[in-house]
Amino acid sequence: MINRVINFLKEYNLCDKTIIVGFSGGYDSMCLLHILSEIKKQPLFSEMSVVAAHFNHNWRGEESLKEQEVCRIFASSLGISFYTKTADKNLKKTENDARIARYEFFDEALEEYDADAVFTAHNKDDNAETVLYRIIKGTGITGLKGISEKRLYFYRPLLKISRAEIVEYCNENNLTPNIDSSNSNTVYQRNYLRLNVIPALEKINNSVKDALNTLAANAISDNALIEEYLSIIREKIYDGDRIISSQYKLLSRPVKLRILHGFIQNIGLDYDYKKVVEIYNFVESNIVHKNGATHSLASALWLYADDKIIETILNDELSFGKFNNEKENELFRSIEELNKKEQQIIRRKKSKIERNKCLLNVVSNKNINKEKKINKIKDSKEYNQFSALRKNIKKVNNNINKGKINNLKN
C-alpha cells in the first residue's frame, strides 16, 4: 500500500511539496497519515511537509472533543503539525452543510501553511457509494465518473484502495482509529446506502462495489472521448471567452447542452441538468434577436445572448454597456433581488478560492478583449486620419494663440 501512495506522489510531482491531510482520526485518514509519515523517512521525500488538519463538526459534544484530542496526540507522535478548528454551534446537521464547512476549513488550512495540496482519504468503497448515490438521485456521464482522483488542489491517494485493505493496514500497524458513532446512524442517506442498500445488492452481485468502480472508470473514458470531440467544436464556436451565436446555431441539441454546461463550469459554477436546460432555453430564445437579453447566473454575474454572441457580463458592464434603458435596469435589479437565495446556495457550493480565481479570469479575459479592440481601432485607416486631423487642429490653435494667424484670431 505504501508503494501505491509513493507512485501517486511521483505521478503528481508532490514528492517535495507541503500537503494538508484531512484528518478525522478514522480508519481511512489515520491510515493515510501514517503512510505519509513512513514515506517521509525516505531520502526522496525528505523535503515533503505534512500537516494534519482536523475539523471538529461540534455535533457530538464530549465525544467530538475526545476525537480531536486523539488526532492531536497521534499527529504529535508522528512529528506532524496539527491544525484544527471547531465548527460554529449553529452548523446544520446535514451531510451537505458539513461538507461545505469542511472544505472551507481546508481552504483556510491551505492558505495558513501556504500548502500545495490537500489530501482526503476517500477510498474505493467511497467511490462505489458515490456512483450508486448519484444513480439513485439522477445523473449523467459526468456524475458517473464518481470521485475525482484530482480536482484543483484536492487529491485522493487511496481512491483505488479498498476499505478492507485500509482496515488490514491499521491492524497490522497497531493503529487505533476513532469510531464515529454517527456513521451508524441511518438517518443520513449515505449511511443508509452503505449499511442497507449495498449489502442487499451484494446478495445479487458479491462484487457490486467493483462493478460500480468499473462503471466509473468507463464513464471517465467515455467522457474523455466526448471532450476530445468537443474540443474541435469549441475551436470553431468560441471567440476568446465568448460563443459565436451563428456557429452555435449549427449544433445539435445534445451538443449545445454539453457546450453550455462546460461554459458555465469554466466560470466556477456547476448546475444540474434542470438548470442547464433552463439556460439552454434562454439562449435558444435570444440568439435569434438582434437585441439580446440577460439571465442571472450568480451574484454580479449574468449570461447575455443575442444573434451575434453568447457571453458572461458583470454588473458594471450591465450598467454602462449593453443596457441603458432605465426600465430594463430596474427589471434586472428586481430579478437579482429575487434570486439572492439561489445565488447564496451557489456561492456556498463553490470554494472561495476557486470562485475568485474564475471571476478574476473572466475580468482578465474581458480586459484583454477590450485591449485588442482598442488596438484594432488604433491600427485602422480612419483612426490614423482622425489623429492627423486632431494634430492639425492643435497646430492651428497654437498658431492662433501665438498671433501667427491674425485673420482667424480677429
Secondary structure as GFF3:
##gff-version 3
##sequence-region A 1 410
A	DSSP	alpha_helix	2	11	.	.	.	ID=ss1
A	DSSP	beta_strand	18	22	.	.	.	ID=ss2
A	DSSP	alpha_helix	27	39	.	.	.	ID=ss3
A	DSSP	three_ten_helix	43	45	.	.	.	ID=ss4
A	DSSP	beta_strand	49	56	.	.	.	ID=ss5
A	DSSP	alpha_helix	62	77	.	.	.	ID=ss6
A	DSSP	beta_strand	81	86	.	.	.	ID=ss7
A	DSSP	alpha_helix	95	112	.	.	.	ID=ss8
A	DSSP	beta_strand	117	119	.	.	.	ID=ss9
A	DSSP	alpha_helix	124	137	.	.	.	ID=ss10
A	DSSP	alpha_helix	141	144	.	.	.	ID=ss11
A	DSSP	beta_strand	150	151	.	.	.	ID=ss12
A	DSSP	beta_strand	154	155	.	.	.	ID=ss13
A	DSSP	alpha_helix	163	172	.	.	.	ID=ss14
A	DSSP	three_ten_helix	181	184	.	.	.	ID=ss15
A	DSSP	alpha_helix	189	192	.	.	.	ID=ss16
A	DSSP	pi_helix	193	197	.	.	.	ID=ss17
A	DSSP	alpha_helix	198	202	.	.	.	ID=ss18
A	DSSP	alpha_helix	208	237	.	.	.	ID=ss19
A	DSSP	beta_strand	238	239	.	.	.	ID=ss20
A	DSSP	beta_strand	242	244	.	.	.	ID=ss21
A	DSSP	alpha_helix	245	248	.	.	.	ID=ss22
A	DSSP	alpha_helix	253	265	.	.	.	ID=ss23
A	DSSP	alpha_helix	273	286	.	.	.	ID=ss24
A	DSSP	beta_strand	293	298	.	.	.	ID=ss25
A	DSSP	beta_strand	301	305	.	.	.	ID=ss26
A	DSSP	beta_strand	309	314	.	.	.	ID=ss27
A	DSSP	alpha_helix	315	317	.	.	.	ID=ss28
A	DSSP	pi_helix	318	322	.	.	.	ID=ss29
A	DSSP	alpha_helix	326	338	.	.	.	ID=ss30
A	DSSP	alpha_helix	340	349	.	.	.	ID=ss31
A	DSSP	alpha_helix	352	378	.	.	.	ID=ss32
A	DSSP	alpha_helix	381	401	.	.	.	ID=ss33
A	DSSP	alpha_helix	406	409	.	.	.	ID=ss34
###
